[in-house]
Amino acid sequence: MAESILFITVRSSALIFLLWIVGGMIFIALLAMIYRQVVQRRQLEKELKEIEKMLQTNVEYEFVLKAMRLATWHVEPNMRSVSFDNDFRESNDNYTPEAGTNIDDWIKHLLPSDQSRVKKALDDICKGKTDIFYQQYQVKSAIPGKTYWEESYATIVDRDSDGAPTKIVGASMRVDERKEMESALILARNKAEESDRLKTAFLANMGHEIRTPLNAIVGFADLLPVVQDENDRNQIISEIQQNNQKLLRIVGGLVSMAEIEAGARSLAMAAVDLNPMFKEIAEFYQPSTDVPIITHMPQEEMLVHTDQAVLREIVDNLIQNAIKFTTNGTITLGYDINGDQIRIWVSDTGKGIAKQDQERIFERFVKLDEFVPGTGLGLSVVKSHVMNLGGTLGVESELGEGAKFWVLLPLK
């Protein structure tokens, strides 16, 4: 009996110990599971934060692309293919190649003048000869017959074990406005340089232009007291008067240009009859040329609301210009009605003007023939006066067939 009780006691103790061991193991397993859950939770929270950060970065990245109006793309050098990833370029006529388009096929959409240069630059970066690709080129638009300017940057982002490029990423943007601005700046610079050259030539020429009539006036004035013959005296007086008029015209042109530049001349608008003005101008200039000056006045009276002094100066300069370049034939001063405008014109049978010079002759200091006397200011004065009167002007001419300068002014 005692032995049985002892056996049961020992057995119970072993069972309790075993239960303690099992319980301890279960407790440790629970602790491990709880720890693992905490670690996984922390890892998950970390990954969620990374995802949120990536999403935020992508939003910012997309915002930058949109703000900069960029298109992003990548090139696989081994496949020689290009694929566009994002395209936020302005306008709707952009050329966007399909994913995996061969580089050579993409280059065919550039203007022929740019193709070889851009192809070489891409080949160099694909072969690892350079790390950076940068080019400006013109692309054939999606709209037939049109092109646009584009600027592209690219760099190598991945290489194989041998150092050969395996991935190239790039970005492109349209630069039409910048190119237009560059062209305008280049044109402005060229005009400024040309104006400076012409101004220098003008100053050098002006001394000669003023000195020639002045020397004639002084020389003939010195001869006048010693000449007794009446005919000779009259001839000398006529020469003095003619050169005096030349000098006055030169000084008058300079004064007019100075007033225009300073904006110091105001318009005095009034009704002006062109017929008597044209007759007076033709009679005044006829003695200075052997070419007949004809007037074309289709109406008995032609009233125009304008500034008489300014209009007279316009016609004076046009007539003087025709006289300088016409040695035979005729010079005609006339007008025609064109709706609510009047077209005043001076035509001649002189040497004519080449097509490429028909715009620049209205610029200051421009002289097409350096051997013909003149300051190069007359037609620029005409242009400024016509614009102040709210009109337009132009010239119709063929080289060797004369010229017809016209001014279109409002009647009222």
C-alpha positions in Angstrom: 0.0 0.0 0.0 2.8 2.4 1.0 4.7 1.5 -2.2 1.6 2.3 -4.3 1.2 5.6 -2.6 4.9 6.5 -3.2 4.6 5.5 -6.8 1.6 7.7 -7.3 3.3 10.6 -5.6 6.5 10.3 -7.7 4.4 9.9 -10.8 2.4 13.1 -10.0 5.5 15.0 -9.4 6.9 14.0 -12.8 3.7 14.9 -14.4 3.6 18.3 -12.7 7.2 18.9 -13.8 6.4 17.9 -17.3 3.4 20.3 -17.3 5.7 23.1 -16.1 8.1 22.4 -19.0 5.3 22.3 -21.6 3.8 25.4 -20.1 7.2 27.1 -20.2 7.7 26.1 -23.8 4.2 27.4 -24.7 5.0 30.7 -22.9 8.3 31.0 -24.7 6.6 30.3 -28.1 3.9 32.9 -27.3 6.6 35.4 -26.5 8.4 34.6 -29.8 5.2 34.9 -31.7 4.4 38.3 -30.0 8.0 39.5 -30.8 7.7 38.4 -34.4 4.3 40.2 -34.7 5.9 43.4 -33.3 8.9 43.1 -35.7 6.6 42.4 -38.7 4.4 45.3 -37.6 7.4 47.7 -37.4 8.6 46.4 -40.8 5.2 46.9 -42.3 5.0 50.4 -40.9 8.4 51.2 -42.3 7.4 49.8 -45.7 4.2 51.9 -45.6 6.2 55.0 -44.9 8.5 54.2 -47.8 5.5 53.7 -50.1 4.0 57.0 -48.9 7.4 58.7 -49.4 7.7 57.2 -52.9 4.2 58.3 -53.8 5.0 61.8 -52.6 8.2 61.8 -54.5 6.4 60.6 -57.6 3.8 63.4 -57.2 6.6 66.0 -56.8 8.5 64.4 -59.8 5.4 64.6 -62.0 4.8 68.2 -60.8 8.3 69.2 -61.8 7.9 67.5 -65.2 4.6 69.3 -65.8 6.0 72.6 -64.6 9.1 72.3 -66.8 7.0 70.8 -69.7 9.4 67.9 -70.1 9.2 64.6 -71.8 11.3 61.8 -70.2 12.6 58.8 -72.1 15.1 56.0 -71.8 17.4 54.3 -74.3 18.5 50.6 -74.2 21.9 50.7 -75.9 22.0 47.0 -76.6 18.6 47.1 -78.4 19.2 50.6 -79.8 15.7 51.4 -78.9 14.1 54.5 -77.3 10.9 54.7 -75.3 9.1 57.7 -73.9 8.0 57.3 -70.2 6.3 60.7 -69.6 5.4 63.5 -72.0 4.3 66.9 -70.6 5.6 69.0 -73.5 3.5 71.9 -74.6 1.4 71.9 -77.7 -0.4 69.0 -79.4 1.8 68.5 -82.4 4.7 66.8 -80.7 6.2 63.7 -82.3 6.2 60.8 -79.7 7.7 57.5 -80.9 6.1 54.2 -79.8 7.8 52.3 -77.1 10.9 50.4 -78.3 11.2 52.4 -81.5 14.6 52.0 -83.1 16.9 55.0 -82.7 17.5 55.3 -86.4 13.8 55.4 -87.1 13.3 58.1 -84.5 16.2 60.2 -86.0 14.4 60.1 -89.4 11.8 62.4 -87.9 14.4 65.2 -87.4 15.3 67.7 -90.1 17.9 66.3 -92.5 20.4 69.1 -91.5 20.3 67.8 -87.8 20.1 64.0 -88.4 23.8 63.1 -88.7 24.9 65.3 -85.8 22.3 63.9 -83.4 22.9 60.3 -84.5 26.6 60.6 -83.9 25.9 62.1 -80.4 23.6 59.2 -79.5 26.0 56.6 -80.9 28.8 58.0 -78.8 26.8 57.8 -75.5 25.4 54.3 -76.4 29.0 53.1 -76.9 30.2 54.8 -73.7 32.4 57.3 -75.5 30.7 60.1 -73.6 28.7 60.2 -70.4 26.4 63.1 -71.4 24.2 63.7 -74.4 23.0 67.3 -75.2 21.6 68.4 -78.5 19.3 71.0 -80.0 17.5 70.1 -83.2 14.3 70.6 -85.3 11.6 67.9 -85.4 9.0 67.3 -88.0 5.7 68.1 -86.4 2.7 65.8 -86.3 1.1 68.6 -88.4 2.4 68.1 -92.0 4.7 70.7 -93.3 5.6 72.2 -89.8 8.6 71.8 -87.6 9.5 72.7 -84.0 12.7 73.1 -82.0 13.6 70.7 -79.2 16.4 70.4 -76.7 17.4 67.1 -75.1 19.7 66.0 -72.3 20.6 62.4 -71.5 23.1 60.5 -69.2 24.1 56.9 -68.5 22.5 55.4 -65.4 23.5 51.8 -65.5 26.5 49.8 -66.8 27.4 46.1 -67.1 30.5 44.5 -65.5 32.6 45.6 -68.4 31.5 49.2 -68.0 29.4 49.3 -71.2 26.2 51.3 -70.9 23.0 49.3 -70.3 20.5 52.1 -69.7 20.4 55.7 -70.6 17.8 58.2 -69.4 17.0 61.5 -70.9 14.6 64.5 -71.0 13.4 66.7 -73.8 11.6 70.1 -74.0 10.4 72.4 -76.7 12.4 75.6 -77.1 10.5 77.3 -79.9 10.1 80.6 -77.9 13.8 80.6 -77.0 14.9 80.1 -80.6 12.6 82.9 -81.7 14.1 85.2 -79.1 17.6 84.2 -80.1 16.8 84.9 -83.7 15.3 88.3 -82.8 18.4 89.1 -80.7 20.7 88.1 -83.5 18.7 90.2 -85.9 18.7 93.2 -83.5 22.5 92.8 -83.0 23.1 92.7 -86.8 20.9 95.7 -87.3 22.8 97.6 -84.5 26.1 96.7 -86.1 24.8 97.7 -89.5 23.4 100.9 -88.1 26.7 101.7 -86.4 28.6 101.0 -89.6 26.2 103.2 -91.6 26.4 105.9 -89.0 30.2 105.9 -89.3 29.9 106.1 -93.1 27.3 108.8 -92.8 29.5 111.0 -90.6 32.4 110.5 -93.0 30.1 111.3 -96.0 28.4 114.2 -94.3 31.6 116.3 -94.3 31.9 115.8 -98.0 28.2 116.5 -98.6 28.3 119.8 -96.7 31.8 120.9 -97.9 31.0 120.5 -101.6 28.2 123.1 -101.9 29.9 125.2 -99.2 33.1 125.3 -101.2 31.1 126.2 -104.4 29.4 129.1 -102.6 32.6 130.5 -101.1 34.5 130.1 -104.4 31.9 131.7 -106.6 31.3 134.4 -104.0 35.0 135.3 -104.2 34.8 135.5 -108.0 31.8 137.7 -108.1 33.5 141.0 -107.2 36.1 140.6 -110.0 33.7 139.5 -112.8 32.4 142.4 -114.8 30.4 140.6 -117.6 26.8 140.6 -116.7 26.1 137.1 -118.2 29.0 135.7 -116.2 27.8 137.4 -113.1 24.3 136.0 -113.5 25.7 132.5 -114.1 27.8 132.8 -110.9 24.8 134.0 -108.9 22.8 131.1 -110.3 25.5 128.6 -109.2 25.6 130.2 -105.7 21.8 129.9 -105.4 21.8 126.3 -106.5 24.5 125.3 -104.1 22.8 127.3 -101.4 19.6 125.2 -102.0 21.6 122.0 -101.8 23.2 123.1 -98.5 19.8 124.0 -97.1 18.3 120.6 -98.1 21.2 118.8 -96.4 20.8 120.9 -93.2 17.0 120.6 -93.4 17.2 116.8 -93.6 19.5 116.7 -90.5 17.1 119.0 -88.6 14.1 117.0 -89.6 15.7 113.7 -88.4 16.8 115.3 -85.2 13.2 116.6 -84.5 11.8 113.1 -85.3 14.3 111.4 -83.0 13.5 113.9 -80.2 9.8 113.8 -80.8 9.8 117.5 -80.8 7.6 118.0 -83.9 3.8 118.2 -83.4 1.3 117.9 -86.3 -0.8 120.9 -87.4 -3.7 119.2 -89.2 -5.6 121.2 -91.8 -7.3 120.9 -95.2 -4.7 120.9 -97.9 -5.3 121.1 -101.7 -2.8 118.8 -103.4 -3.2 120.3 -106.9 -1.5 123.7 -106.3 1.1 122.0 -104.0 2.1 119.5 -106.7 2.3 122.2 -109.4 4.5 124.3 -107.2 6.8 121.4 -106.4 7.1 120.4 -110.1 8.0 123.9 -111.1 10.4 124.4 -108.2 12.5 121.2 -109.1 12.3 121.4 -112.9 15.3 123.7 -113.2 17.5 121.2 -111.3 17.1 118.4 -113.8 16.9 117.8 -117.6 14.3 115.2 -117.1 10.7 116.4 -117.5 8.7 116.4 -114.2 5.1 115.6 -115.0 2.1 115.9 -112.6 -0.8 113.5 -112.6 -3.8 115.1 -110.9 -7.1 113.4 -111.9 -9.3 115.9 -110.0 -9.7 119.6 -110.2 -9.5 119.9 -106.4 -8.1 117.3 -104.0 -8.5 118.2 -100.3 -6.7 116.1 -97.8 -6.8 116.6 -94.0 -3.1 116.5 -93.1 -0.1 118.5 -92.0 0.9 120.6 -95.0 4.5 121.1 -94.0 5.1 117.5 -93.3 3.4 116.4 -96.5 5.5 118.9 -98.4 8.6 117.4 -96.9 7.5 113.9 -97.8 7.0 114.8 -101.5 10.2 116.9 -101.6 12.3 114.0 -100.5 10.6 111.6 -103.0 11.1 114.1 -105.9 14.8 114.7 -104.8 15.4 111.0 -104.7 13.9 110.5 -108.2 16.0 113.4 -109.6 19.3 111.8 -108.3 18.8 108.5 -110.0 17.0 109.5 -113.2 19.1 110.8 -116.2 16.6 110.3 -119.0 12.9 109.6 -119.5 10.4 111.2 -117.1 9.6 111.8 -113.5 5.9 111.8 -112.6 4.3 113.2 -109.4 0.7 112.2 -108.9 -2.1 110.8 -106.7 -5.1 108.4 -106.9 -8.1 107.9 -104.6 -8.3 104.6 -102.9 -11.5 104.4 -100.9 -11.1 106.6 -97.9 -7.4 106.9 -98.5 -5.3 108.8 -101.0 -2.2 107.2 -102.7 0.5 109.8 -103.4 3.3 108.5 -105.7 6.4 109.5 -107.5 7.5 107.4 -110.4 10.7 107.6 -112.5 12.5 105.9 -115.4 15.8 105.7 -113.5 18.1 102.9 -112.6 15.6 101.0 -110.4 16.1 99.1 -107.1 16.9 95.4 -106.6 14.3 93.4 -104.7 16.6 92.7 -101.8 17.2 96.4 -101.2 13.6 97.6 -101.4 13.0 97.4 -97.6 16.4 98.6 -96.3 16.4 101.8 -98.3 13.9 103.3 -95.8 16.4 102.8 -93.0 18.6 105.6 -91.8 22.0 106.2 -93.4 21.4 103.6 -96.2 22.9 104.6 -99.5 22.7 102.0 -102.4 25.1 104.0 -104.5 28.0 105.7 -102.7 28.9 107.7 -105.8 25.6 109.5 -105.9 25.4 112.6 -103.7 23.2 112.4 -100.7 23.0 111.8 -96.9 21.0 108.6 -96.8 18.4 110.3 -94.6 15.7 111.4 -97.1 13.7 108.2 -97.3 14.0 107.5 -93.6 12.6 110.9 -93.0 9.7 110.1 -95.4 9.1 106.8 -93.5 8.9 108.5 -90.1 6.6 111.3 -91.3 4.3 108.8 -93.0 4.0 106.7 -89.9 3.3 109.9 -87.8 0.4 110.7 -90.2 -1.0 107.2 -89.8 -0.1 106.0 -93.2 2.0 103.4 -95.0 4.6 103.5 -97.7 6.4 101.3 -100.2 8.2 101.0 -103.5 7.6 99.1 -106.7 10.7 98.6 -108.8 12.7 96.4 -111.1 16.4 96.9 -111.5 17.0 99.0 -114.6 13.4 99.8 -115.1 12.8 102.7 -112.8 10.9 102.9 -109.5 7.6 104.1 -108.1 7.5 105.2 -104.5 4.0 105.5 -103.0 2.5 106.8 -99.8 -1.0 105.8 -98.6 -2.6 108.4 -96.3 -6.1 108.8 -94.8 -8.2 111.5 -96.5 -9.5 112.7 -93.1 
